[in-house]
């Protein structure tokens, strides 16, 4: 997967008060993603884009588009990944 196609899957982090709480409590971040992307493509894109391992991806369709909730293993800090993604 090329960098251009990765950027087409993951648009940007989705940040709310609730997502900030989930980042600390469950080591999880949320991203707005392409509506056509499946969970496997989202997982590959996040792993390639941020050089991390992804534990689990769940998705939902909301008023802002498709949201991917990405959970990371304890070896990786969602806060550190979030800072690289531009959350802070």
N, C-alpha and C positions, 0 to 999 in steps of 0.2 A: 504494500500500500504506500503510495507516494505521499509526501507531506501535503500536497494540494488536496488530495482526496481525504486525508485525515481532517484537514481544516474544514472540509465540506460536511463532515459528520458531526463534529463538535463545534458549536458556534461560540458559546461563552458560558462562564459560570452563572448559575442562578442563585442569587443571594437574597435571603430574607432573614428575619430574626429567628425563625424556626430552623432554617438551614444552618445558621451559625451555631445554634444549640446542638444540632445533629452532628456537626463537624467535631465538636468537643466530646460529646457523649458516645457517639457510635463510629467515630473515625470515618465519616461519610461526607461526600460533596455532591452537589447537584449541578447539572449542566443542561443548558438548552441545546438540543441536538436536532439533526435533520429528522423530519417526521417519517421518512422512509427507512431510516437506519434501524437494523435489528440489534438485539442485545450483544451478539457476538461482534458485530462491526464496531459498536460503541466501546466495548471492552478493548478491542485491538487498538482503536484510535487513542483512547486514554493512555494505555500502556506505552504506545509509541510516542505520543506527544509529550508526556511527562516522565518517561523512563521509570515507571513504577509497575507493581503487580496489582491487579484488581481482583478482589475477593468475590464480589457479586455486583450485578447490575440489575436494577429494576426500573421500569419506565411507567410514565403516566402521561396522559394528554391533558393539558390544562389550557387556560386562556392565553398563555404566553407561548404555546406550542408544545412540542414533546419534551418532557423533562426526564432526564436519566439520573437516578439516584445511584451513585457509585460508592461502594464500600471497599475500603482498603484493609489489608492485613495489618496486624499490630506493628510489623516491621517498618511501616511507612506512616508518616504523620499527615493527616488530612489538612492540618493547619499549614504545614510547610508546603504541601502541594497547592493549597489554596493561595498562598502568597505568590507562588510561581505563576498561578493561573490568573492573578490579578484581582483576587477577592479583597485584599487589604490595600 
